[in-house]
Amino acid sequence: MAVQHVAPPGWSPNTNLGTLYGDYAAKYAAQVAGLPVGMNLWCDLEGIATGTAVADVVAYCQAWYHSVHTAGYVPGIYVGYDVVLSSEQLYNDISFQHYWRAYNGPYVATRGFQLVQHTAINLNGFSIYPNTTQNDGSGDAVLWLSI
């Protein structure tokens, strides 16, 4: 599972940043991690600055999606807190078909999620956020790397 994390909370998405981050995610996945094309690469969408325009978030997501898709990977999106987009906008306004819900993220209308993160559990002094996988409302599932 490869996830590209965003800047610290309060960051501001835009088209150029989406292209930059998406290009980097695809390049790093291929050249450094050696991940095969055809698997999911996940965009971490959370912690967006208050007052950010919906159009800027959509533009960022679309640019990231395009960069990763063009490189042959299948873009997925981790939906965390402070994403600015509504459930309907997450489903209708961005091109993603693979959604991963943070324990504190909003729902995605119609489609739902393929991965669901649960609240933290403490295990030997470490906080662990367990995740479960499932088919979404369209019957689709995560594209895992297998050897």
C-alpha positions as CSV (number, residue, x, y, z in Angstrom):
1,M,0.0,0.0,0.0
2,A,1.6,3.3,-1.1
3,V,0.2,6.6,0.3
4,Q,1.5,10.0,-0.4
5,H,1.0,12.2,2.7
6,V,0.3,15.9,2.4
7,A,1.9,18.9,4.1
8,P,1.1,19.6,7.7
9,P,-2.5,20.8,8.6
10,G,-3.5,24.1,7.1
11,W,-2.0,23.5,3.6
12,S,-3.5,25.0,0.5
13,P,-4.2,22.8,-2.6
14,N,-4.1,24.0,-6.2
15,T,-3.6,22.6,-9.7
16,N,0.2,23.1,-9.8
17,L,0.7,21.4,-6.4
18,G,-1.5,18.5,-7.5
19,T,0.6,18.0,-10.6
20,L,3.9,18.3,-8.6
21,Y,2.8,15.9,-5.9
22,G,1.2,13.5,-8.4
23,D,4.3,13.4,-10.6
24,Y,6.5,12.9,-7.6
25,A,4.3,10.1,-6.3
26,A,4.3,8.2,-9.6
27,K,8.1,8.7,-10.1
28,Y,8.9,7.7,-6.6
29,A,6.6,4.6,-6.8
30,A,8.3,3.5,-10.0
31,Q,12.0,4.5,-9.7
32,V,12.6,4.2,-5.9
33,A,10.0,1.8,-4.6
34,G,9.8,-0.4,-7.7
35,L,6.0,-0.7,-7.5
36,P,4.4,-2.1,-10.6
37,V,1.9,-0.1,-12.6
38,G,-1.7,-1.1,-12.3
39,M,-1.8,-1.0,-8.5
40,N,-3.4,1.8,-6.4
41,L,-1.4,4.8,-5.3
42,W,-3.2,6.8,-2.7
43,C,-3.5,10.6,-2.4
44,D,-3.8,11.7,1.2
45,L,-6.5,14.4,1.3
46,E,-6.9,16.0,4.7
47,G,-6.0,19.0,6.9
48,I,-6.8,21.6,4.2
49,A,-6.7,25.2,5.3
50,T,-10.0,26.8,6.4
51,G,-11.5,29.0,3.7
52,T,-10.0,27.1,0.8
53,A,-12.3,27.2,-2.2
54,V,-13.9,23.9,-3.4
55,A,-12.6,24.6,-6.9
56,D,-9.0,24.6,-5.6
57,V,-9.5,21.3,-3.9
58,V,-11.1,19.8,-7.0
59,A,-8.3,21.1,-9.2
60,Y,-5.6,19.7,-6.9
61,C,-7.4,16.3,-6.9
62,Q,-7.8,16.2,-10.6
63,A,-4.2,17.2,-11.3
64,W,-2.9,14.5,-8.9
65,Y,-5.2,12.0,-10.4
66,H,-4.1,12.8,-14.0
67,S,-0.4,12.6,-13.1
68,V,-0.7,9.2,-11.4
69,H,-3.1,7.8,-14.0
70,T,-0.9,8.9,-16.9
71,A,2.1,7.0,-15.2
72,G,0.0,3.8,-15.3
73,Y,-1.0,3.6,-11.6
74,V,-4.6,3.6,-10.4
75,P,-5.3,6.6,-8.3
76,G,-7.0,6.2,-4.9
77,I,-7.9,8.9,-2.4
78,Y,-7.6,8.8,1.4
79,V,-10.5,10.9,2.7
80,G,-9.4,12.4,6.0
81,Y,-10.6,15.4,8.1
82,D,-11.0,19.0,6.8
83,V,-11.3,18.0,3.1
84,V,-13.6,20.9,2.2
85,L,-15.5,18.7,-0.2
86,S,-18.9,17.4,0.6
87,S,-19.9,13.7,0.2
88,E,-21.5,14.5,-3.1
89,Q,-18.5,16.5,-4.4
90,L,-16.2,13.7,-3.4
91,Y,-18.2,11.4,-5.6
92,N,-19.3,13.7,-8.5
93,D,-16.5,16.3,-8.9
94,I,-13.3,14.3,-8.9
95,S,-12.3,11.3,-11.1
96,F,-11.3,8.9,-8.3
97,Q,-13.0,5.5,-8.2
98,H,-11.0,4.1,-5.2
99,Y,-11.8,5.7,-1.8
100,W,-10.3,5.1,1.7
101,R,-12.1,6.6,4.7
102,A,-10.2,7.9,7.7
103,Y,-11.8,7.3,11.0
104,N,-12.7,11.0,11.1
105,G,-13.4,11.6,7.4
106,P,-16.7,12.3,5.6
107,Y,-18.7,9.7,3.7
108,V,-18.5,9.4,-0.1
109,A,-22.0,9.6,-1.6
110,T,-23.2,6.6,-3.6
111,R,-19.9,4.7,-3.9
112,G,-18.7,4.6,-0.3
113,F,-15.3,3.1,0.5
114,Q,-13.0,0.2,-0.3
115,L,-10.9,0.8,2.8
116,V,-12.1,2.0,6.2
117,Q,-9.8,3.2,9.0
118,H,-11.1,2.7,12.5
119,T,-10.3,4.6,15.7
120,A,-6.9,4.0,17.3
121,I,-6.2,1.2,19.6
122,N,-3.2,1.2,22.0
123,L,-0.9,-1.8,21.6
124,N,2.1,-2.0,23.8
125,G,2.4,1.8,24.0
126,F,1.8,2.4,20.3
127,S,-1.3,3.9,18.7
128,I,-2.5,1.7,15.8
129,Y,-5.3,2.6,13.4
130,P,-6.7,-0.7,12.1
131,N,-8.2,-0.7,8.6
132,T,-10.6,-3.1,6.9
133,T,-11.1,-3.7,3.3
134,Q,-14.5,-4.2,1.6
135,N,-16.2,-3.9,-1.8
136,D,-17.7,-0.4,-2.2
137,G,-21.2,0.4,-3.4
138,S,-20.1,-0.2,-7.0
139,G,-18.7,-3.6,-6.1
140,D,-15.1,-2.5,-6.6
141,A,-12.1,-3.3,-4.3
142,V,-8.6,-2.1,-3.7
143,L,-5.9,-3.0,-6.2
144,W,-3.2,-4.6,-4.0
145,L,0.4,-5.4,-4.8
146,S,0.9,-9.2,-4.9
147,I,4.1,-11.1,-5.4
